Amino acid sequence: MNIIDIIKKRRSVRTFDGTALRTGDRERIIEYAKLADNPYQLPVEWKLLDGKAQGLSSPVIVGTDLFIAGKMPCRTHAEEAFGYSFEKIVLYAESIGVGTTWIAGTMNRSAFERAIELKSGELMPCVSPLGYPAQKMSLRETVMRNGIKADRRLDFGTLFFDKTFAAPLLPEKAGVIEKALDAVRLAPSAVNKQPWRVVISGDKAHFYEKRSDRYTQNGRDIQKIDMGIALCHFELAAAECGLDTVFEIKDPGIEVPDKTEYIASYVFKAKE
């Protein structure tokens, strides 16, 4: 996969053409999902779910009854790990022409949790439909995308910083990681809130969550799923740009703005 091109091309799909997913595509996606690891080394169990047979639905999805869902133990960093692994699957699906969209709230959650056999002590943060995108979006999807300004992203200097949060980082000053940071900027997020902030200090990229109110699910911060997506984009794009990265959780002690929390860091360098 050319990750950066896929990231630029992909959009959330809520209107599908009604064609059942080909057997080969179903098999490729579930086999890839088994290999979709994450830097937290937390396991996620993935299943394909038949909406028609299992009574699953989402009011924002038209034209497909197939979903992919994942469950995992409720552990520290579970949301970040889930977001990272699921985004790898989402990007792979895009690479073979299969549309997806992240769904956390707009679904009959209890039915999905029964279908995936969710147990006490486990969480199923999100699901996604799988199908072939329709040539034209439904009116509902068009209105929804316009409402959350789905095609807009915050400016580079609003998201990325040079050594401290007081110094916005300009693209021309980002050097070897400019494309990797731009891949982060293009990442999807719940209601397009784009909670990631990244401070570049020497050979390290420190990731922070800029929290928004009311984004919790069973007492857990679902914006950390978005942070996992951002970490995934950075690591995959950096590798494509010829960089080696090392993941670590070491708070650098940088002074942070209100409602901002350290998440993780990457050490990066050019491959030898």
N, C-alpha and C positions, 0 to 999 in steps of 0.2 A: 504494500500500500504506500502511496505517496501521501503521507499524513497531512502535511500542510495544505495540499490541494483539497483533500477530503474535508478538512476542517473548514476551509473557505467555502466549499460547495454546499455542505450539509445545512439543512433547515429542519425544523420540527414539522412533521407531517401528521395531520389529523384527518385528512380526506384521502381515502384510498380507492382504487379502481374496482374493487369487488372481486378481483381474481385471487383464488386461493394460492398461498405461497407454494411454489414448486418444491417437491420433495427434496431435491438436491440442495436448495437454499435453506430449508428447514434444518437439514442435517449439518450443513456447513456452519450455520449459526450456533447450534447447540454444541457442536464439537469445539468451535472456537471459544465459546463461553467457558468450557471446562478448563481452558488454558489462560483465562483472563485474570491474571494475578494482580496484586497491588503491593505497594512498598511497605504496607503495614503487616503483610504476610498473614492476613486474616482470611479464612475460607468463606466463600459464598456459594450456596447451592442454587443452581439455575434450573428453571423448568419452563417448557412451553405449555400454555394453557389455552384450551378451546372454549372461547366465550359462549358459543351457542350451546355446547353440551354441558358446560359447568355453570351457566347462568351468570356470566360476567358481562359487565357493560361499563361504558363511560359516555356521558352525554356529549362529549366533545369529539368523539371518534365516529367516523362514517366509513363504511366500505370494507371492514375487516373484522373477523372474530378471533383472530389469533393474537396472543399476547406472550411476552416473555416476562418472567418475574424471578426475583432472587430473594433468598432469605439467609439470615446469618445470626449467630449468637449476639446478644446485647453486650458488647464489650466496649471499652474505651477505644475511640477512633473508628468504631464500626461505620459511622456515616461517611467519613472520608474514604475508607477502604471500599465501601459499596459504590460510592460515586466514581472512584477511579476505575474499578473493574467494569462497572456498567458502561461507562463511557467508551472503554475499549471495544465492547461489544457493539455499541451504537455506531462507532466509526467503522468497524468491520462491516456491519450491515449496510452502511452507506456505500462502502467500496464494492459491494455486489449488487447494488441497485435496490436495496430494501429500505423502505422508509420507517422511521421511528419517531416517537416523541416521549419525553419524560412525563409520567403522570404520578402525582402524589396525592392530590386531593379530589380531583374530578373523576371519581370511580366509586363503585359500591365496594368499599374496602373490606367489609366483613366477608363478602362472597369471595374476593380474591384471597384473603387469608385462609379461608376454608379450603379453597382449591389447591393452594400450595402446602396445605397441612402445617400451618404455622403453629408452633408449640410455645408454651410458656418459656420466657427467657430468650425468645428469638424476635427478630424484627424483619419486616418486609417494607423498606422505605418507599420504593417506587416500582412501577411496572412500565412497560412500553408495548403498544401495539406493534405488530409486524405486518407489512404488506407492501404492495406496489403503489407508489403515489399516483393519484388521479391527475389527469391533465389540468384540471381546474379545481381550485379550492372551493369548499362550500362557503356560503354566505356567513355561517356561524364562525368558521375558521378565520375568514377575512376580518370580521369584526373583532374577534379575539386577538389576533395578531396586531391589529391596529391599536387596540386598547392597551396592550403591554409594550407597544413600540418594539416589537420582536426583532426588527431588522436594524435597530440602532444599538450602538455600543458607546460606553464612556470613552473619553479621549485618553490617549496614551499617558499623558502627564497626570491624569486624575487617578489612574490605577497603579502607576509605577513610580518609584522614588529612588533617589541617589543618596544612599547612606542614612538619611533620616527622612521622616515624613514631612519635614519642612522644605525639602528640595525635590520638586517634580522632575522625573527623568524624561528627557526628550528622546525621540526615536533615534536621532543621529548620534546620541551619546551612549546608546545601549550596546554598541559594539557587536560582539559575536552572538549575543543572545537576543538581538532585536526581533528576529523572526519567531523565536520561541515565546517571547513575551507577547507578541502580536497574536500568536495562537491562543494564549491565555485570554487575551482581550476578546477574542471571538467566541469563547466558550459559552454554552447555554447555561441558564440558571433559572431558578424558580421566579416566575413573574418578571424575569429579566432584571433582577436586582443587582447582579454583578457584584457580589460581596467581596471578591478577592482584591487584596492590595499586596504589592510585592516591593520590598526594599532590596536594592542591589548594593552590596557592600563587598568590594573586592571580587573574589571568585565565588561569592555566595549569593543566592537568591532566597530571601526570607519571605515566606508567605503568611499573610494575616487575613483574618476574617473581619470585615466591616459589617457588624450585625444589624439587621433590621428587626423591628418589633413584630411580634405575632407569627413568627415562622418557627413554630414548634409542633411536634407530633408526639403525643404520649410523653410529653415532658422532655423530649430530645430535640436538639437544634438541627433542623433539616437543612439549614444553609451550609452546614458542614458537608453535605452531599455535594453542593456546588463547589466547595473547596477541593474535594476529591477530583472533580471534573477538571478544575484548573490545574491541579498537580499533574494529572494525566496528560493534558495538552502540553504542558511545559516539557515534561520528560520525553514524550514521543517526538515533539518537534525539535528539541535540542539534539536528540540522537540523529534525526534526519539532517541536521545542520553540521554533523561531524563533531559533536561534543560528547564527552563522557560526563555522566552525572552521578553523584552519590547522595542518596537521601539520608537526612538526619533530622532528629527532633532535639534541637539545642537552642533555646531561646537566647538571642543575642543581647537582650536587655535594652533594646532600642525603645525610647519613649514613644508611646502610642497615643493616638487620638481617642476620644470617647467612643465606647462601644466597639473597640478594636482589640482582637485577640490573636496572639501568635499561634500558628498552626504547625508549620514545619519548614524545613530549608532544603535546598539543593546546593551542593558544591559542584561547580562545573569547570571543565577545562577542555581544550582541544584534544582530540584523540591523537595519540602519537603514531 
